[in-house]
Amino acid sequence: MSRYESTREAWQAVGEPQPQAVDFHRRQVMARLLPATAVPNGRLCILGAGPCNDLDLAALQARWSQVDLVDIDSSRVQQGVTSQVADARGIQVLTQDLLWGDHPLTPDPASKQNIGRTVRERISAATWSAVGQDYDLIASTCLLSQLIEQVIEIIGSDAPEFVATIQTLRRRHFELMARALRSGGTGWLFCDFVSSETLPELLSTVPQALPQLLEQALTEGNFFHGLNPGILLQVLRQDEHLTLLVDQSQITNPWVWLTGERAYAVVGIRFIRV
Ligand SMILES: C[S@@+](CC[C@H](N)C(=O)[O-])C[C@H]1O[C@@H](n2cnc3c(N)ncnc32)[C@H](O)[C@@H]1O
């Protein structure tokens, strides 16, 4: 089965495309973060919270006792919190580099020859000590595309070791998310995978045409490096290490996230901690 077919089948399995709207992205994300009823002492963690544009913090406070918002740029998160809620009850803003973990990499120009291997080793060993444990739900919100960009800036997308490095990053991101969950907890990777910069039709397509438009884009290789949603799902389902940690992985229908003049196609990929 091709990568494209596995994605298409998964999309067909979860129903009809959804309507588009400016705040549709936020509603899509929030729908996955709110359990039907409040979880007693429930703990939620958001990775890459940024300005919290895709979060409704008051609604999260109503359902979760603890909401941890993690980002490398905590002042931006703090501004997002202040702009949404007067009382930050239950909300913690945590600073963490979610790519290199606790030991940021400062590339040494002298060791450029081995930079690919060094980057892979550092990503594999990354730990997130600021991030808690035993969460009921953890969500990575359009962060992975930015982490991959940072790797590209260091080693370049043409480097022979690029693919292996991105594979390492995807695996480690899923693994660290899974390890921060309690057994039975839920992980959500929200992932932007192509933008209107290379797929301008995203700005105008009708919702019904979106899956087909995106299937074609994937077939043509028109997606962000390392972020083919079908492959991400496959990694969760087939990686020998991850399958010991997670189960029941599923993918949502794609939707469009409109931000300013640009649009992104986004999917959510869900898994359950074993
Ligand atoms: C596209 S934004 C996510 C959107 C955001 N959730 C919102 O609601 O607007 C990506 C976020 O990832 C954060 N980020 C980028 N690189 C990071 C890193 N290495 N470690 C932690 N956070 C990072 C950025 O600071 C940014 O806030």
The ligand as an ORCA input file, in Angstrom:
! r2SCAN-3c Opt
* xyz 0 1
  C       2.701     27.397     15.307
  S       2.939     27.759     17.009
  C       1.651     26.815     17.686
  C       0.358     27.551     17.658
  C      -0.119     27.819     19.046
  N      -0.476     26.555     19.673
  C      -1.296     28.768     19.086
  O      -2.253     28.478     19.749
  O      -1.244     29.828     18.491
  C       4.347     26.794     17.413
  C       4.888     27.071     18.781
  O       6.011     26.208     18.951
  C       6.959     26.889     19.726
  N       8.283     26.307     19.501
  C       9.035     26.372     18.381
  N      10.199     25.717     18.574
  C      10.179     25.226     19.825
  C      11.090     24.464     20.598
  N      12.267     24.078     20.109
  N      10.723     24.116     21.832
  C       9.532     24.505     22.353
  N       8.626     25.230     21.678
  C       8.941     25.590     20.419
  C       6.890     28.328     19.247
  O       7.411     29.200     20.243
  C       5.393     28.483     18.982
  O       4.751     29.050     20.077
*
